[in-house]
Amino acid sequence: MAAPTLNATLDAMLALLLVEDRALGLEFTEGAFLIRLPTTRRIAERLGVPHYYVLPLIGALEADGLLTRAERVGIRTTP
């Protein structure tokens, strides 16, 4: 089983939000807004891979400052 690419992972996130859920979860803070993203398990399920294949890709986005992960809260875009 091949690991998914970053582009495939981002496509899966968007497909889950816009096609399956047909909704965006938004949080507004002072001077910014955050988009709530699907869980790594849902993303992995959409891609047909174990969730631990998705974790390094999400971690890379987090390291670049694009996403923020919080346990029991979820994944969000970074303001």
Biopython code that builds the backbone (N, CA, C, O; Angstrom):
import numpy as np
from Bio.PDB.StructureBuilder import StructureBuilder

atoms = [
    (1, "MET", "N", (0.846, -1.170, 0.000)),
    (1, "MET", "CA", (0.000, 0.000, 0.000)),
    (1, "MET", "C", (0.896, 1.239, 0.000)),
    (1, "MET", "O", (1.739, 1.403, 0.882)),
    (2, "ALA", "N", (0.712, 2.086, -0.972)),
    (2, "ALA", "CA", (1.526, 3.295, -1.091)),
    (2, "ALA", "C", (0.967, 4.401, -0.203)),
    (2, "ALA", "O", (-0.247, 4.547, -0.057)),
    (3, "ALA", "N", (1.866, 5.168, 0.380)),
    (3, "ALA", "CA", (1.462, 6.309, 1.204)),
    (3, "ALA", "C", (0.858, 7.384, 0.304)),
    (3, "ALA", "O", (1.325, 7.587, -0.816)),
    (4, "PRO", "N", (-0.171, 8.071, 0.782)),
    (4, "PRO", "CA", (-0.782, 9.123, -0.028)),
    (4, "PRO", "C", (0.143, 10.336, -0.144)),
    (4, "PRO", "O", (1.002, 10.559, 0.709)),
    (5, "THR", "N", (-0.043, 11.101, -1.192)),
    (5, "THR", "CA", (0.718, 12.332, -1.368)),
    (5, "THR", "C", (0.035, 13.461, -0.593)),
    (5, "THR", "O", (-1.108, 13.331, -0.155)),
    (6, "LEU", "N", (0.752, 14.552, -0.439)),
    (6, "LEU", "CA", (0.176, 15.715, 0.228)),
    (6, "LEU", "C", (-1.016, 16.243, -0.564)),
    (6, "LEU", "O", (-2.039, 16.602, 0.019)),
    (7, "ASN", "N", (-0.889, 16.291, -1.880)),
    (7, "ASN", "CA", (-2.005, 16.765, -2.710)),
    (7, "ASN", "C", (-3.233, 15.878, -2.566)),
    (7, "ASN", "O", (-4.352, 16.382, -2.480)),
    (8, "ALA", "N", (-3.039, 14.569, -2.538)),
    (8, "ALA", "CA", (-4.167, 13.650, -2.371)),
    (8, "ALA", "C", (-4.818, 13.843, -1.007)),
    (8, "ALA", "O", (-6.039, 13.755, -0.879)),
    (9, "THR", "N", (-4.005, 14.105, 0.005)),
    (9, "THR", "CA", (-4.528, 14.323, 1.353)),
    (9, "THR", "C", (-5.347, 15.608, 1.410)),
    (9, "THR", "O", (-6.432, 15.628, 1.992)),
    (10, "LEU", "N", (-4.838, 16.673, 0.814)),
    (10, "LEU", "CA", (-5.585, 17.936, 0.781)),
    (10, "LEU", "C", (-6.879, 17.776, -0.012)),
    (10, "LEU", "O", (-7.917, 18.306, 0.384)),
    (11, "ASP", "N", (-6.826, 17.054, -1.122)),
    (11, "ASP", "CA", (-8.036, 16.783, -1.904)),
    (11, "ASP", "C", (-9.059, 16.017, -1.074)),
    (11, "ASP", "O", (-10.254, 16.304, -1.137)),
    (12, "ALA", "N", (-8.593, 15.045, -0.299)),
    (12, "ALA", "CA", (-9.498, 14.266, 0.548)),
    (12, "ALA", "C", (-10.143, 15.149, 1.609)),
    (12, "ALA", "O", (-11.337, 15.021, 1.882)),
    (13, "MET", "N", (-9.360, 16.046, 2.211)),
    (13, "MET", "CA", (-9.916, 16.973, 3.210)),
    (13, "MET", "C", (-11.034, 17.810, 2.598)),
    (13, "MET", "O", (-12.120, 17.927, 3.165)),
    (14, "LEU", "N", (-10.754, 18.386, 1.438)),
    (14, "LEU", "CA", (-11.752, 19.231, 0.782)),
    (14, "LEU", "C", (-12.972, 18.433, 0.350)),
    (14, "LEU", "O", (-14.099, 18.911, 0.484)),
    (15, "ALA", "N", (-12.769, 17.233, -0.163)),
    (15, "ALA", "CA", (-13.899, 16.397, -0.575)),
    (15, "ALA", "C", (-14.782, 16.052, 0.617)),
    (15, "ALA", "O", (-16.008, 16.056, 0.506)),
    (16, "LEU", "N", (-14.168, 15.756, 1.747)),
    (16, "LEU", "CA", (-14.953, 15.444, 2.943)),
    (16, "LEU", "C", (-15.790, 16.644, 3.372)),
    (16, "LEU", "O", (-16.967, 16.501, 3.704)),
    (17, "LEU", "N", (-15.181, 17.822, 3.365)),
    (17, "LEU", "CA", (-15.894, 19.023, 3.799)),
    (17, "LEU", "C", (-16.971, 19.447, 2.808)),
    (17, "LEU", "O", (-18.110, 19.704, 3.196)),
    (18, "LEU", "N", (-16.613, 19.520, 1.541)),
    (18, "LEU", "CA", (-17.500, 20.129, 0.556)),
    (18, "LEU", "C", (-18.451, 19.159, -0.124)),
    (18, "LEU", "O", (-19.554, 19.548, -0.508)),
    (19, "VAL", "N", (-18.044, 17.898, -0.280)),
    (19, "VAL", "CA", (-18.890, 16.933, -0.987)),
    (19, "VAL", "C", (-19.682, 16.076, -0.004)),
    (19, "VAL", "O", (-20.905, 15.981, -0.105)),
    (20, "GLU", "N", (-18.988, 15.455, 0.942)),
    (20, "GLU", "CA", (-19.685, 14.560, 1.867)),
    (20, "GLU", "C", (-20.460, 15.327, 2.936)),
    (20, "GLU", "O", (-21.660, 15.113, 3.107)),
    (21, "ASP", "N", (-19.775, 16.224, 3.657)),
    (21, "ASP", "CA", (-20.439, 16.957, 4.739)),
    (21, "ASP", "C", (-21.269, 18.126, 4.215)),
    (21, "ASP", "O", (-22.266, 18.511, 4.825)),
    (22, "ARG", "N", (-20.851, 18.684, 3.086)),
    (22, "ARG", "CA", (-21.468, 19.872, 2.507)),
    (22, "ARG", "C", (-21.590, 20.996, 3.528)),
    (22, "ARG", "O", (-22.608, 21.683, 3.608)),
    (23, "ALA", "N", (-20.514, 21.164, 4.312)),
    (23, "ALA", "CA", (-20.501, 22.206, 5.340)),
    (23, "ALA", "C", (-19.064, 22.545, 5.710)),
    (23, "ALA", "O", (-18.168, 21.705, 5.629)),
    (24, "LEU", "N", (-18.864, 23.787, 6.115)),
    (24, "LEU", "CA", (-17.574, 24.224, 6.638)),
    (24, "LEU", "C", (-17.772, 24.629, 8.088)),
    (24, "LEU", "O", (-18.705, 25.364, 8.412)),
    (25, "GLY", "N", (-16.894, 24.149, 8.959)),
    (25, "GLY", "CA", (-16.903, 24.575, 10.354)),
    (25, "GLY", "C", (-15.934, 25.734, 10.501)),
    (25, "GLY", "O", (-14.728, 25.568, 10.319)),
    (26, "LEU", "N", (-16.454, 26.900, 10.827)),
    (26, "LEU", "CA", (-15.626, 28.095, 10.957)),
    (26, "LEU", "C", (-15.617, 28.581, 12.396)),
    (26, "LEU", "O", (-16.629, 28.513, 13.093)),
    (27, "GLU", "N", (-14.472, 29.071, 12.831)),
    (27, "GLU", "CA", (-14.345, 29.723, 14.130)),
    (27, "GLU", "C", (-13.736, 31.086, 13.884)),
    (27, "GLU", "O", (-12.735, 31.206, 13.178)),
    (28, "PHE", "N", (-14.330, 32.104, 14.457)),
    (28, "PHE", "CA", (-13.836, 33.459, 14.281)),
    (28, "PHE", "C", (-13.149, 33.916, 15.554)),
    (28, "PHE", "O", (-13.694, 33.798, 16.652)),
    (29, "THR", "N", (-11.945, 34.439, 15.389)),
    (29, "THR", "CA", (-11.204, 35.020, 16.498)),
    (29, "THR", "C", (-10.876, 36.456, 16.107)),
    (29, "THR", "O", (-11.152, 36.882, 14.985)),
    (30, "GLU", "N", (-10.300, 37.177, 17.016)),
    (30, "GLU", "CA", (-9.963, 38.563, 16.720)),
    (30, "GLU", "C", (-8.929, 38.616, 15.593)),
    (30, "GLU", "O", (-7.793, 38.171, 15.758)),
    (31, "GLY", "N", (-9.331, 39.156, 14.464)),
    (31, "GLY", "CA", (-8.425, 39.328, 13.342)),
    (31, "GLY", "C", (-8.187, 38.099, 12.488)),
    (31, "GLY", "O", (-7.349, 38.144, 11.587)),
    (32, "ALA", "N", (-8.891, 37.003, 12.734)),
    (32, "ALA", "CA", (-8.653, 35.786, 11.949)),
    (32, "ALA", "C", (-9.872, 34.873, 12.003)),
    (32, "ALA", "O", (-10.785, 35.074, 12.804)),
    (33, "PHE", "N", (-9.864, 33.877, 11.143)),
    (33, "PHE", "CA", (-10.856, 32.809, 11.243)),
    (33, "PHE", "C", (-10.161, 31.488, 10.989)),
    (33, "PHE", "O", (-9.166, 31.419, 10.267)),
    (34, "LEU", "N", (-10.696, 30.446, 11.588)),
    (34, "LEU", "CA", (-10.128, 29.106, 11.496)),
    (34, "LEU", "C", (-11.132, 28.193, 10.814)),
    (34, "LEU", "O", (-12.338, 28.321, 11.028)),
    (35, "ILE", "N", (-10.645, 27.278, 10.000)),
    (35, "ILE", "CA", (-11.500, 26.280, 9.361)),
    (35, "ILE", "C", (-11.252, 24.953, 10.053)),
    (35, "ILE", "O", (-10.117, 24.481, 10.114)),
    (36, "ARG", "N", (-12.310, 24.352, 10.573)),
    (36, "ARG", "CA", (-12.196, 23.032, 11.198)),
    (36, "ARG", "C", (-12.099, 21.986, 10.100)),
    (36, "ARG", "O", (-12.904, 21.967, 9.169)),
    (37, "LEU", "N", (-11.111, 21.123, 10.221)),
    (37, "LEU", "CA", (-10.849, 20.098, 9.210)),
    (37, "LEU", "C", (-11.248, 18.716, 9.717)),
    (37, "LEU", "O", (-11.386, 18.521, 10.924)),
    (38, "PRO", "N", (-11.434, 17.760, 8.818)),
    (38, "PRO", "CA", (-11.793, 16.400, 9.235)),
    (38, "PRO", "C", (-10.677, 15.753, 10.060)),
    (38, "PRO", "O", (-9.522, 16.176, 10.003)),
    (39, "THR", "N", (-11.035, 14.742, 10.811)),
    (39, "THR", "CA", (-10.044, 14.011, 11.603)),
    (39, "THR", "C", (-9.128, 13.209, 10.682)),
    (39, "THR", "O", (-9.471, 12.922, 9.535)),
    (40, "THR", "N", (-7.966, 12.857, 11.206)),
    (40, "THR", "CA", (-7.027, 12.060, 10.408)),
    (40, "THR", "C", (-7.638, 10.710, 10.046)),
    (40, "THR", "O", (-7.362, 10.176, 8.972)),
    (41, "ARG", "N", (-8.450, 10.163, 10.914)),
    (41, "ARG", "CA", (-9.093, 8.874, 10.616)),
    (41, "ARG", "C", (-10.064, 8.990, 9.443)),
    (41, "ARG", "O", (-10.116, 8.103, 8.590)),
    (42, "ARG", "N", (-10.830, 10.076, 9.395)),
    (42, "ARG", "CA", (-11.756, 10.269, 8.269)),
    (42, "ARG", "C", (-10.998, 10.500, 6.972)),
    (42, "ARG", "O", (-11.381, 9.990, 5.919)),
    (43, "ILE", "N", (-9.918, 11.272, 7.055)),
    (43, "ILE", "CA", (-9.103, 11.529, 5.864)),
    (43, "ILE", "C", (-8.520, 10.215, 5.351)),
    (43, "ILE", "O", (-8.567, 9.927, 4.155)),
    (44, "ALA", "N", (-7.976, 9.432, 6.261)),
    (44, "ALA", "CA", (-7.379, 8.145, 5.886)),
    (44, "ALA", "C", (-8.425, 7.203, 5.292)),
    (44, "ALA", "O", (-8.157, 6.508, 4.312)),
    (45, "GLU", "N", (-9.603, 7.186, 5.884)),
    (45, "GLU", "CA", (-10.675, 6.334, 5.362)),
    (45, "GLU", "C", (-11.020, 6.738, 3.932)),
    (45, "GLU", "O", (-11.215, 5.883, 3.068)),
    (46, "ARG", "N", (-11.091, 8.022, 3.693)),
    (46, "ARG", "CA", (-11.388, 8.524, 2.340)),
    (46, "ARG", "C", (-10.296, 8.099, 1.352)),
    (46, "ARG", "O", (-10.582, 7.779, 0.198)),
    (47, "LEU", "N", (-9.040, 8.101, 1.820)),
    (47, "LEU", "CA", (-7.913, 7.728, 0.966)),
    (47, "LEU", "C", (-7.715, 6.218, 0.871)),
    (47, "LEU", "O", (-6.980, 5.741, 0.006)),
    (48, "GLY", "N", (-8.370, 5.463, 1.759)),
    (48, "GLY", "CA", (-8.226, 4.011, 1.754)),
    (48, "GLY", "C", (-6.901, 3.525, 2.313)),
    (48, "GLY", "O", (-6.374, 2.501, 1.878)),
    (49, "VAL", "N", (-6.357, 4.270, 3.289)),
    (49, "VAL", "CA", (-5.087, 3.906, 3.921)),
    (49, "VAL", "C", (-5.259, 3.946, 5.436)),
    (49, "VAL", "O", (-6.200, 4.569, 5.927)),
    (50, "PRO", "N", (-4.368, 3.292, 6.192)),
    (50, "PRO", "CA", (-4.407, 3.416, 7.653)),
    (50, "PRO", "C", (-4.140, 4.865, 8.066)),
    (50, "PRO", "O", (-3.420, 5.591, 7.381)),
    (51, "HIS", "N", (-4.723, 5.273, 9.183)),
    (51, "HIS", "CA", (-4.602, 6.684, 9.574)),
    (51, "HIS", "C", (-3.170, 7.102, 9.857)),
    (51, "HIS", "O", (-2.845, 8.283, 9.736)),
    (52, "TYR", "N", (-2.297, 6.160, 10.233)),
    (52, "TYR", "CA", (-0.914, 6.543, 10.519)),
    (52, "TYR", "C", (-0.147, 6.927, 9.253)),
    (52, "TYR", "O", (0.956, 7.464, 9.351)),
    (53, "TYR", "N", (-0.699, 6.669, 8.074)),
    (53, "TYR", "CA", (-0.092, 7.160, 6.831)),
    (53, "TYR", "C", (-0.353, 8.662, 6.661)),
    (53, "TYR", "O", (0.434, 9.371, 6.033)),
    (54, "VAL", "N", (-1.451, 9.127, 7.220)),
    (54, "VAL", "CA", (-1.838, 10.531, 7.076)),
    (54, "VAL", "C", (-1.127, 11.411, 8.107)),
    (54, "VAL", "O", (-0.883, 12.591, 7.852)),
    (55, "LEU", "N", (-0.799, 10.847, 9.258)),
    (55, "LEU", "CA", (-0.209, 11.636, 10.343)),
    (55, "LEU", "C", (1.045, 12.413, 9.942)),
    (55, "LEU", "O", (1.146, 13.589, 10.291)),
    (56, "PRO", "N", (2.011, 11.816, 9.223)),
    (56, "PRO", "CA", (3.200, 12.598, 8.847)),
    (56, "PRO", "C", (2.881, 13.777, 7.922)),
    (56, "PRO", "O", (3.531, 14.820, 7.994)),
    (57, "LEU", "N", (1.893, 13.611, 7.067)),
    (57, "LEU", "CA", (1.517, 14.695, 6.158)),
    (57, "LEU", "C", (0.872, 15.844, 6.922)),
    (57, "LEU", "O", (1.156, 17.013, 6.657)),
    (58, "ILE", "N", (0.008, 15.509, 7.864)),
    (58, "ILE", "CA", (-0.601, 16.540, 8.703)),
    (58, "ILE", "C", (0.478, 17.190, 9.560)),
    (58, "ILE", "O", (0.463, 18.404, 9.762)),
    (59, "GLY", "N", (1.410, 16.392, 10.063)),
    (59, "GLY", "CA", (2.522, 16.915, 10.852)),
    (59, "GLY", "C", (3.377, 17.893, 10.064)),
    (59, "GLY", "O", (3.840, 18.893, 10.612)),
    (60, "ALA", "N", (3.591, 17.614, 8.783)),
    (60, "ALA", "CA", (4.368, 18.523, 7.932)),
    (60, "ALA", "C", (3.641, 19.851, 7.754)),
    (60, "ALA", "O", (4.264, 20.913, 7.784)),
    (61, "LEU", "N", (2.328, 19.794, 7.568)),
    (61, "LEU", "CA", (1.547, 21.025, 7.450)),
    (61, "LEU", "C", (1.565, 21.805, 8.760)),
    (61, "LEU", "O", (1.592, 23.036, 8.764)),
    (62, "GLU", "N", (1.549, 21.081, 9.858)),
    (62, "GLU", "CA", (1.623, 21.719, 11.169)),
    (62, "GLU", "C", (3.000, 22.361, 11.367)),
    (62, "GLU", "O", (3.094, 23.476, 11.880)),
    (63, "ALA", "N", (4.058, 21.669, 10.967)),
    (63, "ALA", "CA", (5.419, 22.209, 11.094)),
    (63, "ALA", "C", (5.600, 23.466, 10.243)),
    (63, "ALA", "O", (6.363, 24.360, 10.608)),
    (64, "ASP", "N", (4.901, 23.533, 9.114)),
    (64, "ASP", "CA", (4.959, 24.713, 8.254)),
    (64, "ASP", "C", (4.087, 25.855, 8.773)),
    (64, "ASP", "O", (4.076, 26.942, 8.195)),
    (65, "GLY", "N", (3.354, 25.609, 9.865)),
    (65, "GLY", "CA", (2.510, 26.650, 10.446)),
    (65, "GLY", "C", (1.177, 26.829, 9.756)),
    (65, "GLY", "O", (0.504, 27.837, 9.969)),
    (66, "LEU", "N", (0.780, 25.867, 8.928)),
    (66, "LEU", "CA", (-0.482, 25.978, 8.203)),
    (66, "LEU", "C", (-1.663, 25.399, 8.965)),
    (66, "LEU", "O", (-2.798, 25.843, 8.790)),
    (67, "LEU", "N", (-1.398, 24.406, 9.812)),
    (67, "LEU", "CA", (-2.441, 23.753, 10.601)),
    (67, "LEU", "C", (-2.063, 23.745, 12.065)),
    (67, "LEU", "O", (-0.891, 23.846, 12.429)),
    (68, "THR", "N", (-3.082, 23.621, 12.895)),
    (68, "THR", "CA", (-2.887, 23.454, 14.328)),
    (68, "THR", "C", (-3.687, 22.236, 14.756)),
    (68, "THR", "O", (-4.872, 22.118, 14.443)),
    (69, "ARG", "N", (-3.036, 21.336, 15.471)),
    (69, "ARG", "CA", (-3.722, 20.152, 16.002)),
    (69, "ARG", "C", (-3.783, 20.267, 17.512)),
    (69, "ARG", "O", (-2.819, 20.678, 18.159)),
    (70, "ALA", "N", (-4.924, 19.900, 18.061)),
    (70, "ALA", "CA", (-5.071, 19.848, 19.511)),
    (70, "ALA", "C", (-5.826, 18.575, 19.851)),
    (70, "ALA", "O", (-6.876, 18.291, 19.273)),
    (71, "GLU", "N", (-5.291, 17.818, 20.781)),
    (71, "GLU", "CA", (-5.927, 16.567, 21.166)),
    (71, "GLU", "C", (-7.328, 16.831, 21.695)),
    (71, "GLU", "O", (-7.544, 17.744, 22.492)),
    (72, "ARG", "N", (-8.260, 16.034, 21.249)),
    (72, "ARG", "CA", (-9.675, 16.106, 21.608)),
    (72, "ARG", "C", (-10.367, 17.371, 21.101)),
    (72, "ARG", "O", (-11.537, 17.603, 21.407)),
    (73, "VAL", "N", (-9.662, 18.177, 20.340)),
    (73, "VAL", "CA", (-10.257, 19.369, 19.738)),
    (73, "VAL", "C", (-10.321, 19.205, 18.232)),
    (73, "VAL", "O", (-11.339, 19.519, 17.615)),
    (74, "GLY", "N", (-9.248, 18.718, 17.639)),
    (74, "GLY", "CA", (-9.239, 18.472, 16.209)),
    (74, "GLY", "C", (-8.170, 19.255, 15.484)),
    (74, "GLY", "O", (-7.261, 19.822, 16.091)),
    (75, "ILE", "N", (-8.299, 19.273, 14.181)),
    (75, "ILE", "CA", (-7.343, 19.944, 13.310)),
    (75, "ILE", "C", (-8.015, 21.197, 12.767)),
    (75, "ILE", "O", (-9.167, 21.165, 12.334)),
    (76, "ARG", "N", (-7.274, 22.303, 12.797)),
    (76, "ARG", "CA", (-7.787, 23.570, 12.279)),
    (76, "ARG", "C", (-6.694, 24.262, 11.486)),
    (76, "ARG", "O", (-5.507, 23.990, 11.662)),
    (77, "THR", "N", (-7.113, 25.155, 10.618)),
    (77, "THR", "CA", (-6.132, 25.998, 9.954)),
    (77, "THR", "C", (-5.552, 26.945, 10.992)),
    (77, "THR", "O", (-6.192, 27.225, 12.006)),
    (78, "THR", "N", (-4.358, 27.435, 10.748)),
    (78, "THR", "CA", (-3.701, 28.357, 11.666)),
    (78, "THR", "C", (-4.046, 29.784, 11.253)),
    (78, "THR", "O", (-4.023, 30.112, 10.066)),
    (79, "PRO", "N", (-4.368, 30.637, 12.237)),
    (79, "PRO", "CA", (-4.705, 32.035, 11.877)),
    (79, "PRO", "C", (-3.514, 32.773, 11.293)),
    (79, "PRO", "O", (-3.627, 33.947, 10.941)),
]
sb = StructureBuilder()
sb.init_structure("model")
sb.init_model(0)
sb.init_chain("A")
sb.init_seg("    ")
for serial, (resi, resn, name, xyz) in enumerate(atoms, 1):
    if name == "N":
        sb.init_residue(resn, " ", resi, " ")
    sb.init_atom(name, np.array(xyz, "f"), 0.0, 1.0, " ", f" {name:<3s}", serial, name[0])
structure = sb.get_structure()
